[in-house]
C-alpha cells in the first residue's frame, strides 16, 4: 500500500474471507465508502494444497472449493450490483488445469470451475446500459468478453 500511496495513488486493505458472502459484502461496502465506487474486481484469491487424489481429505477439497470457486461466485454476485456502470471483473484461473499433474486434483477441479464460468454471468443487473465485462486470465493467454461481440453472435 505504501508504494501505491507514494506514487500518488490511494490504497485500502480490507481483510475478508471470500468464501463468506457477508465478508464479501463488507469488502465492497468498505471500498465504496472510501472511494465512492468500485470500477474493477480482480478475483485472484486462491489456495492450493497439493496431494494425490487418494490422499486428499474431504476438508481439503471443501476448503479449496470454498475459496477458489465459492469465492469467485460470491464476489461476482456482489459485483453484479456494486460495480460502477461499465466496470470490469477479472477472474484468474490457472493453466495448470491442462497439465494433469498428479498432486493437483483438488486445485485443478476448482480452477477448472472458474474457467468454466460463463462470461455473461457478470453482465450486470438487467438494467439497460448497466453492463459489466468479465475477463478470464490464464498465464500467457487472455480471453475477454465484450457485450458488443456477444450481440453479433
Secondary structure as UniProt FT lines:
FT   HELIX           2..6
FT   TURN            7..8
FT   TURN            18..19
FT   HELIX           21..35
FT   STRAND          38..43
FT   HELIX           53..55
FT   HELIX           58..65
FT   HELIX           66..70
FT   HELIX           71..82
FT   STRAND          83..92
FT   HELIX           95..98
FT   TURN            102..103
FT   HELIX           105..115
FT   HELIX           119..122
FT   TURN            128..129
FT   STRAND          133..138
FT   TURN            139..140
FT   STRAND          141..144
FT   HELIX           147..152
//
